[in-house]
């Protein structure tokens, strides 16, 4: 009976750790994604400026 409780507690703690790590990973991805899109727009504008300078 006591061993069952320890196993259940261990599984619950492991699940909690996985949930926290997954949440941190997803939040980090959401934070970095707009920066990538903005960087792409900046790169496009820089290339357009270079093309206009060449003309």
N, CA, C, O and CB atoms as a CASP TS submission, in Angstrom:
PFRMAT TS
TARGET T0000
AUTHOR 0000-0000-0000
METHOD Language model
MODEL 1
PARENT N/A
ATOM      1  N   UNK     1       0.830  -1.189   0.000  1.00  0.00           N
ATOM      2  CA  UNK     1       0.000   0.000   0.000  1.00  0.00           C
ATOM      3  C   UNK     1       0.878   1.258   0.000  1.00  0.00           C
ATOM      4  O   UNK     1       0.647   2.180  -0.783  1.00  0.00           O
ATOM      5  CB  UNK     1      -0.946  -0.005   1.217  1.00  0.00           C
ATOM      6  N   UNK     2       1.868   1.291   0.867  1.00  0.00           N
ATOM      7  CA  UNK     2       2.746   2.450   0.952  1.00  0.00           C
ATOM      8  C   UNK     2       3.592   2.583  -0.309  1.00  0.00           C
ATOM      9  O   UNK     2       3.853   3.695  -0.769  1.00  0.00           O
ATOM     10  CB  UNK     2       3.645   2.349   2.186  1.00  0.00           C
ATOM     11  N   UNK     3       4.025   1.440  -0.873  1.00  0.00           N
ATOM     12  CA  UNK     3       4.823   1.449  -2.104  1.00  0.00           C
ATOM     13  C   UNK     3       3.993   1.981  -3.265  1.00  0.00           C
ATOM     14  O   UNK     3       4.517   2.706  -4.111  1.00  0.00           O
ATOM     15  CB  UNK     3       5.349   0.032  -2.427  1.00  0.00           C
ATOM     16  N   UNK     4       2.724   1.639  -3.321  1.00  0.00           N
ATOM     17  CA  UNK     4       1.845   2.154  -4.367  1.00  0.00           C
ATOM     18  C   UNK     4       1.755   3.672  -4.295  1.00  0.00           C
ATOM     19  O   UNK     4       1.775   4.350  -5.322  1.00  0.00           O
ATOM     20  CB  UNK     4       0.447   1.534  -4.250  1.00  0.00           C
ATOM     21  N   UNK     5       1.657   4.197  -3.091  1.00  0.00           N
ATOM     22  CA  UNK     5       1.572   5.648  -2.910  1.00  0.00           C
ATOM     23  C   UNK     5       2.854   6.327  -3.374  1.00  0.00           C
ATOM     24  O   UNK     5       2.804   7.388  -3.996  1.00  0.00           O
ATOM     25  CB  UNK     5       1.295   5.992  -1.439  1.00  0.00           C
ATOM     26  N   UNK     6       3.996   5.725  -3.075  1.00  0.00           N
ATOM     27  CA  UNK     6       5.281   6.298  -3.483  1.00  0.00           C
ATOM     28  C   UNK     6       5.406   6.284  -5.011  1.00  0.00           C
ATOM     29  O   UNK     6       5.872   7.255  -5.607  1.00  0.00           O
ATOM     30  CB  UNK     6       6.456   5.519  -2.837  1.00  0.00           C
ATOM     31  N   UNK     7       4.993   5.190  -5.634  1.00  0.00           N
ATOM     32  CA  UNK     7       5.045   5.102  -7.095  1.00  0.00           C
ATOM     33  C   UNK     7       4.126   6.142  -7.725  1.00  0.00           C
ATOM     34  O   UNK     7       4.517   6.816  -8.678  1.00  0.00           O
ATOM     35  CB  UNK     7       4.654   3.687  -7.568  1.00  0.00           C
ATOM     36  N   UNK     8       2.923   6.276  -7.208  1.00  0.00           N
ATOM     37  CA  UNK     8       1.966   7.261  -7.721  1.00  0.00           C
ATOM     38  C   UNK     8       2.503   8.679  -7.551  1.00  0.00           C
ATOM     39  O   UNK     8       2.369   9.505  -8.454  1.00  0.00           O
ATOM     40  CB  UNK     8       0.612   7.120  -7.005  1.00  0.00           C
ATOM     41  N   UNK     9       3.100   8.960  -6.414  1.00  0.00           N
ATOM     42  CA  UNK     9       3.684  10.270  -6.164  1.00  0.00           C
ATOM     43  C   UNK     9       4.846  10.541  -7.121  1.00  0.00           C
ATOM     44  O   UNK     9       4.980  11.652  -7.635  1.00  0.00           O
ATOM     45  CB  UNK     9       4.158  10.371  -4.710  1.00  0.00           C
ATOM     46  N   UNK    10       5.674   9.544  -7.359  1.00  0.00           N
ATOM     47  CA  UNK    10       6.794   9.695  -8.291  1.00  0.00           C
ATOM     48  C   UNK    10       6.317   9.978  -9.707  1.00  0.00           C
ATOM     49  O   UNK    10       6.882  10.828 -10.396  1.00  0.00           O
ATOM     50  CB  UNK    10       7.658   8.446  -8.283  1.00  0.00           C
ATOM     51  N   UNK    11       5.286   9.275 -10.141  1.00  0.00           N
ATOM     52  CA  UNK    11       4.736   9.495 -11.483  1.00  0.00           C
ATOM     53  C   UNK    11       4.139  10.899 -11.576  1.00  0.00           C
ATOM     54  O   UNK    11       4.302  11.575 -12.592  1.00  0.00           O
ATOM     55  CB  UNK    11       3.659   8.423 -11.821  1.00  0.00           C
ATOM     56  N   UNK    12       3.453  11.336 -10.532  1.00  0.00           N
ATOM     57  CA  UNK    12       2.861  12.674 -10.525  1.00  0.00           C
ATOM     58  C   UNK    12       3.937  13.754 -10.577  1.00  0.00           C
ATOM     59  O   UNK    12       3.788  14.741 -11.297  1.00  0.00           O
ATOM     60  CB  UNK    12       1.986  12.865  -9.280  1.00  0.00           C
ATOM     61  N   UNK    13       5.006  13.579  -9.830  1.00  0.00           N
ATOM     62  CA  UNK    13       6.103  14.555  -9.849  1.00  0.00           C
ATOM     63  C   UNK    13       6.762  14.575 -11.227  1.00  0.00           C
ATOM     64  O   UNK    13       7.066  15.648 -11.749  1.00  0.00           O
ATOM     65  CB  UNK    13       7.152  14.226  -8.753  1.00  0.00           C
ATOM     66  N   UNK    14       6.986  13.408 -11.818  1.00  0.00           N
ATOM     67  CA  UNK    14       7.594  13.341 -13.151  1.00  0.00           C
ATOM     68  C   UNK    14       6.693  14.033 -14.177  1.00  0.00           C
ATOM     69  O   UNK    14       7.184  14.759 -15.041  1.00  0.00           O
ATOM     70  CB  UNK    14       7.849  11.865 -13.563  1.00  0.00           C
ATOM     71  N   UNK    15       5.399  13.816 -14.088  1.00  0.00           N
ATOM     72  CA  UNK    15       4.460  14.480 -14.999  1.00  0.00           C
ATOM     73  C   UNK    15       4.475  15.984 -14.821  1.00  0.00           C
ATOM     74  O   UNK    15       4.410  16.724 -15.803  1.00  0.00           O
ATOM     75  CB  UNK    15       3.051  13.954 -14.783  1.00  0.00           C
ATOM     76  N   UNK    16       4.559  16.441 -13.597  1.00  0.00           N
ATOM     77  CA  UNK    16       4.637  17.873 -13.331  1.00  0.00           C
ATOM     78  C   UNK    16       5.897  18.488 -13.909  1.00  0.00           C
ATOM     79  O   UNK    16       5.862  19.588 -14.461  1.00  0.00           O
ATOM     80  CB  UNK    16       4.578  18.132 -11.843  1.00  0.00           C
ATOM     81  N   UNK    17       7.001  17.785 -13.783  1.00  0.00           N
ATOM     82  CA  UNK    17       8.272  18.285 -14.336  1.00  0.00           C
ATOM     83  C   UNK    17       8.194  18.372 -15.857  1.00  0.00           C
ATOM     84  O   UNK    17       8.645  19.356 -16.443  1.00  0.00           O
ATOM     85  CB  UNK    17       9.452  17.372 -13.914  1.00  0.00           C
ATOM     86  N   UNK    18       7.633  17.365 -16.492  1.00  0.00           N
ATOM     87  CA  UNK    18       7.489  17.372 -17.948  1.00  0.00           C
ATOM     88  C   UNK    18       6.580  18.524 -18.386  1.00  0.00           C
ATOM     89  O   UNK    18       6.849  19.182 -19.391  1.00  0.00           O
ATOM     90  CB  UNK    18       6.923  16.020 -18.446  1.00  0.00           C
ATOM     91  N   UNK    19       5.514  18.763 -17.636  1.00  0.00           N
ATOM     92  CA  UNK    19       4.594  19.849 -17.965  1.00  0.00           C
ATOM     93  C   UNK    19       5.282  21.208 -17.858  1.00  0.00           C
ATOM     94  O   UNK    19       5.109  22.064 -18.727  1.00  0.00           O
ATOM     95  CB  UNK    19       3.372  19.807 -17.046  1.00  0.00           C
ATOM     96  N   UNK    20       6.050  21.404 -16.811  1.00  0.00           N
ATOM     97  CA  UNK    20       6.747  22.682 -16.627  1.00  0.00           C
ATOM     98  C   UNK    20       7.772  22.898 -17.737  1.00  0.00           C
ATOM     99  O   UNK    20       7.861  23.991 -18.296  1.00  0.00           O
ATOM    100  CB  UNK    20       7.437  22.731 -15.248  1.00  0.00           C
ATOM    101  N   UNK    21       8.536  21.872 -18.054  1.00  0.00           N
ATOM    102  CA  UNK    21       9.548  21.999 -19.110  1.00  0.00           C
ATOM    103  C   UNK    21       8.879  22.274 -20.458  1.00  0.00           C
ATOM    104  O   UNK    21       9.355  23.112 -21.224  1.00  0.00           O
ATOM    105  CB  UNK    21      10.415  20.714 -19.193  1.00  0.00           C
ATOM    106  N   UNK    22       7.795  21.588 -20.748  1.00  0.00           N
ATOM    107  CA  UNK    22       7.070  21.819 -21.999  1.00  0.00           C
ATOM    108  C   UNK    22       6.504  23.221 -22.082  1.00  0.00           C
ATOM    109  O   UNK    22       6.551  23.847 -23.141  1.00  0.00           O
ATOM    110  CB  UNK    22       5.953  20.816 -22.148  1.00  0.00           C
ATOM    111  N   UNK    23       5.973  23.720 -20.984  1.00  0.00           N
ATOM    112  CA  UNK    23       5.421  25.075 -20.962  1.00  0.00           C
ATOM    113  C   UNK    23       6.509  26.113 -21.199  1.00  0.00           C
ATOM    114  O   UNK    23       6.313  27.060 -21.960  1.00  0.00           O
ATOM    115  CB  UNK    23       4.720  25.345 -19.629  1.00  0.00           C
ATOM    116  N   UNK    24       7.641  25.939 -20.557  1.00  0.00           N
ATOM    117  CA  UNK    24       8.759  26.876 -20.747  1.00  0.00           C
ATOM    118  C   UNK    24       9.222  26.850 -22.200  1.00  0.00           C
ATOM    119  O   UNK    24       9.507  27.896 -22.784  1.00  0.00           O
ATOM    120  CB  UNK    24       9.941  26.526 -19.800  1.00  0.00           C
ATOM    121  N   UNK    25       9.295  25.661 -22.779  1.00  0.00           N
ATOM    122  CA  UNK    25       9.726  25.533 -24.174  1.00  0.00           C
ATOM    123  C   UNK    25       8.754  26.248 -25.113  1.00  0.00           C
ATOM    124  O   UNK    25       9.181  26.969 -26.014  1.00  0.00           O
ATOM    125  CB  UNK    25       9.846  24.049 -24.566  1.00  0.00           C
ATOM    126  N   UNK    26       7.450  26.051 -24.907  1.00  0.00           N
ATOM    127  CA  UNK    26       6.462  26.682 -25.775  1.00  0.00           C
ATOM    128  C   UNK    26       6.448  28.197 -25.610  1.00  0.00           C
ATOM    129  O   UNK    26       6.311  28.926 -26.592  1.00  0.00           O
ATOM    130  CB  UNK    26       5.082  26.120 -25.489  1.00  0.00           C
ATOM    131  N   UNK    27       6.589  28.671 -24.382  1.00  0.00           N
ATOM    132  CA  UNK    27       6.624  30.117 -24.152  1.00  0.00           C
ATOM    133  C   UNK    27       7.851  30.730 -24.810  1.00  0.00           C
ATOM    134  O   UNK    27       7.757  31.803 -25.407  1.00  0.00           O
ATOM    135  CB  UNK    27       6.617  30.430 -22.643  1.00  0.00           C
ATOM    136  N   UNK    28       8.988  30.075 -24.714  1.00  0.00           N
ATOM    137  CA  UNK    28      10.197  30.568 -25.359  1.00  0.00           C
ATOM    138  C   UNK    28      10.047  30.615 -26.859  1.00  0.00           C
ATOM    139  O   UNK    28      10.517  31.550 -27.507  1.00  0.00           O
ATOM    140  CB  UNK    28      11.377  29.709 -24.991  1.00  0.00           C
ATOM    141  N   UNK    29       9.399  29.618 -27.415  1.00  0.00           N
ATOM    142  CA  UNK    29       9.182  29.587 -28.861  1.00  0.00           C
ATOM    143  C   UNK    29       8.265  30.733 -29.289  1.00  0.00           C
ATOM    144  O   UNK    29       8.503  31.367 -30.317  1.00  0.00           O
ATOM    145  CB  UNK    29       8.581  28.232 -29.290  1.00  0.00           C
ATOM    146  N   UNK    30       7.222  31.000 -28.506  1.00  0.00           N
ATOM    147  CA  UNK    30       6.308  32.096 -28.834  1.00  0.00           C
ATOM    148  C   UNK    30       7.005  33.438 -28.741  1.00  0.00           C
ATOM    149  O   UNK    30       6.698  34.349 -29.509  1.00  0.00           O
ATOM    150  CB  UNK    30       5.096  32.076 -27.910  1.00  0.00           C
ATOM    151  N   UNK    31       7.930  33.571 -27.821  1.00  0.00           N
ATOM    152  CA  UNK    31       8.638  34.837 -27.664  1.00  0.00           C
ATOM    153  C   UNK    31       9.608  35.046 -28.820  1.00  0.00           C
ATOM    154  O   UNK    31       9.748  36.169 -29.306  1.00  0.00           O
ATOM    155  CB  UNK    31       9.388  34.877 -26.321  1.00  0.00           C
ATOM    156  N   UNK    32      10.277  33.994 -29.268  1.00  0.00           N
ATOM    157  CA  UNK    32      11.287  34.130 -30.312  1.00  0.00           C
ATOM    158  C   UNK    32      10.690  34.203 -31.718  1.00  0.00           C
ATOM    159  O   UNK    32      11.318  34.763 -32.617  1.00  0.00           O
ATOM    160  CB  UNK    32      12.250  32.978 -30.235  1.00  0.00           C
ATOM    161  N   UNK    33       9.514  33.660 -31.923  1.00  0.00           N
ATOM    162  CA  UNK    33       8.931  33.603 -33.265  1.00  0.00           C
ATOM    163  C   UNK    33       8.707  34.996 -33.868  1.00  0.00           C
ATOM    164  O   UNK    33       9.081  35.199 -35.024  1.00  0.00           O
ATOM    165  CB  UNK    33       7.612  32.848 -33.220  1.00  0.00           C
ATOM    166  N   UNK    34       8.122  35.964 -33.157  1.00  0.00           N
ATOM    167  CA  UNK    34       7.954  37.291 -33.762  1.00  0.00           C
ATOM    168  C   UNK    34       9.289  37.941 -34.116  1.00  0.00           C
ATOM    169  O   UNK    34       9.374  38.680 -35.096  1.00  0.00           O
ATOM    170  CB  UNK    34       7.182  38.197 -32.818  1.00  0.00           C
ATOM    171  N   UNK    35      10.325  37.676 -33.334  1.00  0.00           N
ATOM    172  CA  UNK    35      11.639  38.245 -33.643  1.00  0.00           C
ATOM    173  C   UNK    35      12.157  37.719 -34.974  1.00  0.00           C
ATOM    174  O   UNK    35      12.792  38.457 -35.727  1.00  0.00           O
ATOM    175  CB  UNK    35      12.640  37.925 -32.523  1.00  0.00           C
ATOM    176  N   UNK    36      11.894  36.462 -35.268  1.00  0.00           N
ATOM    177  CA  UNK    36      12.338  35.883 -36.539  1.00  0.00           C
ATOM    178  C   UNK    36      11.604  36.541 -37.700  1.00  0.00           C
ATOM    179  O   UNK    36      12.210  36.849 -38.727  1.00  0.00           O
ATOM    180  CB  UNK    36      12.108  34.355 -36.557  1.00  0.00           C
ATOM    181  N   UNK    37      10.301  36.757 -37.539  1.00  0.00           N
ATOM    182  CA  UNK    37       9.524  37.398 -38.596  1.00  0.00           C
ATOM    183  C   UNK    37       9.994  38.831 -38.800  1.00  0.00           C
ATOM    184  O   UNK    37      10.128  39.281 -39.938  1.00  0.00           O
ATOM    185  CB  UNK    37       8.020  37.370 -38.262  1.00  0.00           C
ATOM    186  N   UNK    38      10.245  39.544 -37.726  1.00  0.00           N
ATOM    187  CA  UNK    38      10.733  40.920 -37.826  1.00  0.00           C
ATOM    188  C   UNK    38      12.105  40.960 -38.482  1.00  0.00           C
ATOM    189  O   UNK    38      12.367  41.832 -39.310  1.00  0.00           O
ATOM    190  CB  UNK    38      10.792  41.574 -36.438  1.00  0.00           C
ATOM    191  N   UNK    39      12.977  40.037 -38.128  1.00  0.00           N
ATOM    192  CA  UNK    39      14.308  39.983 -38.735  1.00  0.00           C
ATOM    193  C   UNK    39      14.202  39.710 -40.225  1.00  0.00           C
ATOM    194  O   UNK    39      14.967  40.273 -41.008  1.00  0.00           O
ATOM    195  CB  UNK    39      15.171  38.908 -38.059  1.00  0.00           C
ATOM    196  N   UNK    40      13.273  38.860 -40.633  1.00  0.00           N
ATOM    197  CA  UNK    40      13.071  38.571 -42.056  1.00  0.00           C
ATOM    198  C   UNK    40      12.620  39.826 -42.792  1.00  0.00           C
ATOM    199  O   UNK    40      13.086  40.092 -43.900  1.00  0.00           O
ATOM    200  CB  UNK    40      12.036  37.442 -42.243  1.00  0.00           C
ATOM    201  N   UNK    41      11.712  40.606 -42.185  1.00  0.00           N
ATOM    202  CA  UNK    41      11.256  41.845 -42.810  1.00  0.00           C
ATOM    203  C   UNK    41      12.406  42.835 -42.937  1.00  0.00           C
ATOM    204  O   UNK    41      12.534  43.511 -43.958  1.00  0.00           O
ATOM    205  CB  UNK    41      10.105  42.467 -42.002  1.00  0.00           C
ATOM    206  N   UNK    42      13.242  42.925 -41.910  1.00  0.00           N
ATOM    207  CA  UNK    42      14.397  43.821 -41.963  1.00  0.00           C
ATOM    208  C   UNK    42      15.342  43.399 -43.080  1.00  0.00           C
ATOM    209  O   UNK    42      15.845  44.245 -43.820  1.00  0.00           O
ATOM    210  CB  UNK    42      15.138  43.836 -40.611  1.00  0.00           C
ATOM    211  N   UNK    43      15.584  42.115 -43.205  1.00  0.00           N
ATOM    212  CA  UNK    43      16.465  41.624 -44.271  1.00  0.00           C
ATOM    213  C   UNK    43      15.897  41.939 -45.647  1.00  0.00           C
ATOM    214  O   UNK    43      16.642  42.307 -46.556  1.00  0.00           O
ATOM    215  CB  UNK    43      16.682  40.116 -44.132  1.00  0.00           C
ATOM    216  N   UNK    44      14.576  41.797 -45.809  1.00  0.00           N
ATOM    217  CA  UNK    44      13.945  42.112 -47.090  1.00  0.00           C
ATOM    218  C   UNK    44      14.087  43.593 -47.410  1.00  0.00           C
ATOM    219  O   UNK    44      14.394  43.957 -48.545  1.00  0.00           O
ATOM    220  CB  UNK    44      12.464  41.714 -47.074  1.00  0.00           C
ATOM    221  N   UNK    45      13.866  44.449 -46.416  1.00  0.00           N
ATOM    222  CA  UNK    45      13.997  45.890 -46.637  1.00  0.00           C
ATOM    223  C   UNK    45      15.439  46.268 -46.974  1.00  0.00           C
ATOM    224  O   UNK    45      15.670  47.114 -47.838  1.00  0.00           O
ATOM    225  CB  UNK    45      13.527  46.664 -45.398  1.00  0.00           C
ATOM    226  N   UNK    46      16.395  45.657 -46.311  1.00  0.00           N
ATOM    227  CA  UNK    46      17.801  45.945 -46.606  1.00  0.00           C
ATOM    228  C   UNK    46      18.159  45.539 -48.028  1.00  0.00           C
ATOM    229  O   UNK    46      18.888  46.252 -48.717  1.00  0.00           O
ATOM    230  CB  UNK    46      18.716  45.224 -45.611  1.00  0.00           C
ATOM    231  N   UNK    47      17.648  44.399 -48.467  1.00  0.00           N
ATOM    232  CA  UNK    47      17.939  43.973 -49.838  1.00  0.00           C
ATOM    233  C   UNK    47      17.260  44.897 -50.845  1.00  0.00           C
ATOM    234  O   UNK    47      17.830  45.171 -51.901  1.00  0.00           O
ATOM    235  CB  UNK    47      17.484  42.517 -50.060  1.00  0.00           C
ATOM    236  N   UNK    48      16.055  45.384 -50.544  1.00  0.00           N
ATOM    237  CA  UNK    48      15.389  46.334 -51.436  1.00  0.00           C
ATOM    238  C   UNK    48      16.169  47.644 -51.505  1.00  0.00           C
ATOM    239  O   UNK    48      16.287  48.239 -52.577  1.00  0.00           O
ATOM    240  CB  UNK    48      13.945  46.597 -50.965  1.00  0.00           C
ATOM    241  N   UNK    49      16.699  48.095 -50.379  1.00  0.00           N
ATOM    242  CA  UNK    49      17.502  49.318 -50.357  1.00  0.00           C
ATOM    243  C   UNK    49      18.755  49.138 -51.207  1.00  0.00           C
ATOM    244  O   UNK    49      19.118  50.034 -51.969  1.00  0.00           O
ATOM    245  CB  UNK    49      17.885  49.696 -48.909  1.00  0.00           C
ATOM    246  N   UNK    50      19.408  48.006 -51.087  1.00  0.00           N
ATOM    247  CA  UNK    50      20.600  47.738 -51.905  1.00  0.00           C
ATOM    248  C   UNK    50      20.251  47.734 -53.393  1.00  0.00           C
ATOM    249  O   UNK    50      21.005  48.258 -54.213  1.00  0.00           O
ATOM    250  CB  UNK    50      21.235  46.389 -51.509  1.00  0.00           C
ATOM    251  N   UNK    51      19.104  47.142 -53.739  1.00  0.00           N
ATOM    252  CA  UNK    51      18.684  47.116 -55.147  1.00  0.00           C
ATOM    253  C   UNK    51      18.406  48.516 -55.653  1.00  0.00           C
ATOM    254  O   UNK    51      18.749  48.840 -56.790  1.00  0.00           O
ATOM    255  CB  UNK    51      17.439  46.239 -55.327  1.00  0.00           C
ATOM    256  N   UNK    52      17.791  49.351 -54.833  1.00  0.00           N
ATOM    257  CA  UNK    52      17.503  50.728 -55.246  1.00  0.00           C
ATOM    258  C   UNK    52      18.783  51.552 -55.377  1.00  0.00           C
ATOM    259  O   UNK    52      18.868  52.425 -56.240  1.00  0.00           O
ATOM    260  CB  UNK    52      16.556  51.395 -54.244  1.00  0.00           C
ATOM    261  N   UNK    53      19.766  51.286 -54.539  1.00  0.00           N
ATOM    262  CA  UNK    53      21.034  52.004 -54.623  1.00  0.00           C
ATOM    263  C   UNK    53      21.772  51.650 -55.907  1.00  0.00           C
ATOM    264  O   UNK    53      22.468  52.494 -56.472  1.00  0.00           O
ATOM    265  CB  UNK    53      21.910  51.690 -53.407  1.00  0.00           C
ATOM    266  N   UNK    54      21.630  50.417 -56.373  1.00  0.00           N
ATOM    267  CA  UNK    54      22.323  49.974 -57.575  1.00  0.00           C
ATOM    268  C   UNK    54      21.733  50.602 -58.828  1.00  0.00           C
ATOM    269  O   UNK    54      22.427  50.740 -59.836  1.00  0.00           O
ATOM    270  CB  UNK    54      22.272  48.463 -57.681  1.00  0.00           C
ATOM    271  N   UNK    55      20.445  50.990 -58.777  1.00  0.00           N
ATOM    272  CA  UNK    55      19.781  51.540 -59.969  1.00  0.00           C
ATOM    273  C   UNK    55      20.175  52.934 -60.224  1.00  0.00           C
ATOM    274  O   UNK    55      19.707  53.542 -61.187  1.00  0.00           O
ATOM    275  CB  UNK    55      18.304  51.471 -59.843  1.00  0.00           C
TER
END
